Amino acid sequence: MKNTILKKIFEFLEKTAGEKTPLKWKIINDFDSINGDDLVFDDNLDLFQSSAVKLPNNLTVIGYLDIRVTDIKELPDNLTVHGQLLITGLEIDSIPNNLKASSIYAKGTSLSEKYSYKEIADMIKEKGGKFKLLSI
């Protein structure tokens, strides 16, 4: 009920004031409504301890992306994070295509438990990605 009311409020604000529905709310509550206009997020995207379960392909976050303590199990293809990508403690066990981040903090992930630093770094590069700092 609460999400339905909020969705109607966001739709009203979008129609009357030109205000976009927040991407964080869409990721958590209305994933199917995410469109191309939402895919460049010009700020930090903090989903820490949220009920998010997935992220859209082709997402670019100009700040940091924190998805720790969520139920996200895989990263989307073509994810670009200009700041820190915080995935510590998640059950992520694979690298998506074209993952790009300034720094990736992956300690305690399924990846860091199965693979060495070199193996993870090589996987990122082999799939077209790049990073400046990787912490496992």
Summary of the structure (lengths in Angstrom):
residues: 136
radius of gyration: 15.8
end to end distance: 40.8
largest distance: 52.3
contacts: 397
relative contact order: 0.12
helix: 32%
strand: 20%
